[in-house]
Amino acid sequence: MDEADLAFDSEQRYLSQALAAQRTRTGGLKAVGSCHNCGNAEDIGERLFCDSDCAADWEYQDSLRRRLGLKAPVH
């Protein structure tokens, strides 16, 4: 490896660490005992959503909120 390869590896490592830190800083969804999309609490356990449809709906709505600069609803 030459100096350019070492610099590139160092830059990639730094970028990966910065992205990981950003993800933990902003948090993420945590299990609340009900579906984050529809609110269904029936037999959900520690899952975030009822099913894949609710997960996809939430992802779509979240992407729209982010584009519009709106905050996520609080559950």
PyMOL commands that place a pseudoatom at each C-alpha (Angstrom):
pseudoatom trace, name=CA, resn=MET, resi=1, chain=A, elem=C, hetatm=0, pos=[0.000, 0.000, 0.000]
pseudoatom trace, name=CA, resn=ASP, resi=2, chain=A, elem=C, hetatm=0, pos=[1.248, 3.457, -0.806]
pseudoatom trace, name=CA, resn=GLU, resi=3, chain=A, elem=C, hetatm=0, pos=[0.465, 6.731, 0.975]
pseudoatom trace, name=CA, resn=ALA, resi=4, chain=A, elem=C, hetatm=0, pos=[-2.613, 7.405, -1.160]
pseudoatom trace, name=CA, resn=ASP, resi=5, chain=A, elem=C, hetatm=0, pos=[-4.106, 4.020, -0.224]
pseudoatom trace, name=CA, resn=LEU, resi=6, chain=A, elem=C, hetatm=0, pos=[-3.386, 4.629, 3.456]
pseudoatom trace, name=CA, resn=ALA, resi=7, chain=A, elem=C, hetatm=0, pos=[-4.984, 8.080, 3.276]
pseudoatom trace, name=CA, resn=PHE, resi=8, chain=A, elem=C, hetatm=0, pos=[-8.042, 6.676, 1.509]
pseudoatom trace, name=CA, resn=ASP, resi=9, chain=A, elem=C, hetatm=0, pos=[-8.439, 3.911, 4.122]
pseudoatom trace, name=CA, resn=SER, resi=10, chain=A, elem=C, hetatm=0, pos=[-8.091, 6.441, 6.924]
pseudoatom trace, name=CA, resn=GLU, resi=11, chain=A, elem=C, hetatm=0, pos=[-10.688, 8.718, 5.329]
pseudoatom trace, name=CA, resn=GLN, resi=12, chain=A, elem=C, hetatm=0, pos=[-13.140, 5.838, 4.865]
pseudoatom trace, name=CA, resn=ARG, resi=13, chain=A, elem=C, hetatm=0, pos=[-12.668, 4.721, 8.471]
pseudoatom trace, name=CA, resn=TYR, resi=14, chain=A, elem=C, hetatm=0, pos=[-13.282, 8.281, 9.709]
pseudoatom trace, name=CA, resn=LEU, resi=15, chain=A, elem=C, hetatm=0, pos=[-16.400, 8.628, 7.537]
pseudoatom trace, name=CA, resn=SER, resi=16, chain=A, elem=C, hetatm=0, pos=[-17.787, 5.295, 8.776]
pseudoatom trace, name=CA, resn=GLN, resi=17, chain=A, elem=C, hetatm=0, pos=[-17.248, 6.324, 12.396]
pseudoatom trace, name=CA, resn=ALA, resi=18, chain=A, elem=C, hetatm=0, pos=[-18.863, 9.729, 11.817]
pseudoatom trace, name=CA, resn=LEU, resi=19, chain=A, elem=C, hetatm=0, pos=[-21.930, 8.144, 10.191]
pseudoatom trace, name=CA, resn=ALA, resi=20, chain=A, elem=C, hetatm=0, pos=[-22.257, 5.612, 13.019]
pseudoatom trace, name=CA, resn=ALA, resi=21, chain=A, elem=C, hetatm=0, pos=[-22.031, 8.398, 15.602]
pseudoatom trace, name=CA, resn=GLN, resi=22, chain=A, elem=C, hetatm=0, pos=[-24.717, 10.380, 13.776]
pseudoatom trace, name=CA, resn=ARG, resi=23, chain=A, elem=C, hetatm=0, pos=[-27.061, 7.389, 13.747]
pseudoatom trace, name=CA, resn=THR, resi=24, chain=A, elem=C, hetatm=0, pos=[-26.706, 6.866, 17.492]
pseudoatom trace, name=CA, resn=ARG, resi=25, chain=A, elem=C, hetatm=0, pos=[-27.060, 10.580, 18.202]
pseudoatom trace, name=CA, resn=THR, resi=26, chain=A, elem=C, hetatm=0, pos=[-30.353, 10.871, 16.330]
pseudoatom trace, name=CA, resn=GLY, resi=27, chain=A, elem=C, hetatm=0, pos=[-31.564, 7.685, 17.941]
pseudoatom trace, name=CA, resn=GLY, resi=28, chain=A, elem=C, hetatm=0, pos=[-33.983, 5.475, 16.201]
pseudoatom trace, name=CA, resn=LEU, resi=29, chain=A, elem=C, hetatm=0, pos=[-37.287, 3.854, 16.726]
pseudoatom trace, name=CA, resn=LYS, resi=30, chain=A, elem=C, hetatm=0, pos=[-37.634, 1.920, 19.923]
pseudoatom trace, name=CA, resn=ALA, resi=31, chain=A, elem=C, hetatm=0, pos=[-40.280, -0.650, 20.768]
pseudoatom trace, name=CA, resn=VAL, resi=32, chain=A, elem=C, hetatm=0, pos=[-43.156, 1.026, 22.606]
pseudoatom trace, name=CA, resn=GLY, resi=33, chain=A, elem=C, hetatm=0, pos=[-45.623, -1.853, 22.754]
pseudoatom trace, name=CA, resn=SER, resi=34, chain=A, elem=C, hetatm=0, pos=[-47.621, -0.682, 19.756]
pseudoatom trace, name=CA, resn=CYS, resi=35, chain=A, elem=C, hetatm=0, pos=[-47.136, -0.224, 16.036]
pseudoatom trace, name=CA, resn=HIS, resi=36, chain=A, elem=C, hetatm=0, pos=[-45.380, 3.054, 15.210]
pseudoatom trace, name=CA, resn=ASN, resi=37, chain=A, elem=C, hetatm=0, pos=[-47.576, 3.448, 12.121]
pseudoatom trace, name=CA, resn=CYS, resi=38, chain=A, elem=C, hetatm=0, pos=[-51.145, 2.484, 13.054]
pseudoatom trace, name=CA, resn=GLY, resi=39, chain=A, elem=C, hetatm=0, pos=[-50.954, 2.237, 16.843]
pseudoatom trace, name=CA, resn=ASN, resi=40, chain=A, elem=C, hetatm=0, pos=[-52.131, -1.381, 17.011]
pseudoatom trace, name=CA, resn=ALA, resi=41, chain=A, elem=C, hetatm=0, pos=[-51.005, -2.902, 20.321]
pseudoatom trace, name=CA, resn=GLU, resi=42, chain=A, elem=C, hetatm=0, pos=[-52.462, -6.356, 19.753]
pseudoatom trace, name=CA, resn=ASP, resi=43, chain=A, elem=C, hetatm=0, pos=[-49.789, -9.108, 19.884]
pseudoatom trace, name=CA, resn=ILE, resi=44, chain=A, elem=C, hetatm=0, pos=[-46.933, -6.823, 18.791]
pseudoatom trace, name=CA, resn=GLY, resi=45, chain=A, elem=C, hetatm=0, pos=[-44.430, -7.678, 21.520]
pseudoatom trace, name=CA, resn=GLU, resi=46, chain=A, elem=C, hetatm=0, pos=[-41.085, -5.939, 20.988]
pseudoatom trace, name=CA, resn=ARG, resi=47, chain=A, elem=C, hetatm=0, pos=[-41.598, -5.318, 17.267]
pseudoatom trace, name=CA, resn=LEU, resi=48, chain=A, elem=C, hetatm=0, pos=[-41.753, -1.787, 15.869]
pseudoatom trace, name=CA, resn=PHE, resi=49, chain=A, elem=C, hetatm=0, pos=[-44.551, -2.408, 13.353]
pseudoatom trace, name=CA, resn=CYS, resi=50, chain=A, elem=C, hetatm=0, pos=[-47.497, -4.786, 12.911]
pseudoatom trace, name=CA, resn=ASP, resi=51, chain=A, elem=C, hetatm=0, pos=[-46.304, -6.049, 9.545]
pseudoatom trace, name=CA, resn=SER, resi=52, chain=A, elem=C, hetatm=0, pos=[-44.275, -5.120, 6.499]
pseudoatom trace, name=CA, resn=ASP, resi=53, chain=A, elem=C, hetatm=0, pos=[-47.085, -2.937, 5.121]
pseudoatom trace, name=CA, resn=CYS, resi=54, chain=A, elem=C, hetatm=0, pos=[-47.072, -0.718, 8.207]
pseudoatom trace, name=CA, resn=ALA, resi=55, chain=A, elem=C, hetatm=0, pos=[-43.267, -0.568, 8.103]
pseudoatom trace, name=CA, resn=ALA, resi=56, chain=A, elem=C, hetatm=0, pos=[-43.328, 0.487, 4.434]
pseudoatom trace, name=CA, resn=ASP, resi=57, chain=A, elem=C, hetatm=0, pos=[-46.050, 3.079, 5.096]
pseudoatom trace, name=CA, resn=TRP, resi=58, chain=A, elem=C, hetatm=0, pos=[-44.069, 4.549, 7.994]
pseudoatom trace, name=CA, resn=GLU, resi=59, chain=A, elem=C, hetatm=0, pos=[-40.862, 4.686, 5.905]
pseudoatom trace, name=CA, resn=TYR, resi=60, chain=A, elem=C, hetatm=0, pos=[-42.709, 6.525, 3.117]
pseudoatom trace, name=CA, resn=GLN, resi=61, chain=A, elem=C, hetatm=0, pos=[-44.295, 9.018, 5.512]
pseudoatom trace, name=CA, resn=ASP, resi=62, chain=A, elem=C, hetatm=0, pos=[-41.000, 9.539, 7.331]
pseudoatom trace, name=CA, resn=SER, resi=63, chain=A, elem=C, hetatm=0, pos=[-39.190, 10.286, 4.069]
pseudoatom trace, name=CA, resn=LEU, resi=64, chain=A, elem=C, hetatm=0, pos=[-41.871, 12.859, 3.188]
pseudoatom trace, name=CA, resn=ARG, resi=65, chain=A, elem=C, hetatm=0, pos=[-41.600, 14.470, 6.637]
pseudoatom trace, name=CA, resn=ARG, resi=66, chain=A, elem=C, hetatm=0, pos=[-37.824, 14.727, 6.266]
pseudoatom trace, name=CA, resn=ARG, resi=67, chain=A, elem=C, hetatm=0, pos=[-38.096, 16.302, 2.796]
pseudoatom trace, name=CA, resn=LEU, resi=68, chain=A, elem=C, hetatm=0, pos=[-40.618, 18.838, 4.082]
pseudoatom trace, name=CA, resn=GLY, resi=69, chain=A, elem=C, hetatm=0, pos=[-38.593, 19.543, 7.224]
pseudoatom trace, name=CA, resn=LEU, resi=70, chain=A, elem=C, hetatm=0, pos=[-41.336, 18.354, 9.583]
pseudoatom trace, name=CA, resn=LYS, resi=71, chain=A, elem=C, hetatm=0, pos=[-40.730, 16.607, 12.871]
pseudoatom trace, name=CA, resn=ALA, resi=72, chain=A, elem=C, hetatm=0, pos=[-41.800, 13.028, 13.423]
pseudoatom trace, name=CA, resn=PRO, resi=73, chain=A, elem=C, hetatm=0, pos=[-44.972, 12.573, 15.495]
pseudoatom trace, name=CA, resn=VAL, resi=74, chain=A, elem=C, hetatm=0, pos=[-44.421, 11.632, 19.130]
pseudoatom trace, name=CA, resn=HIS, resi=75, chain=A, elem=C, hetatm=0, pos=[-45.910, 8.320, 20.285]
for i in range(1, 75): cmd.bond("trace and resi %d" % i, "trace and resi %d" % (i + 1))
show_as sticks, trace
zoom trace
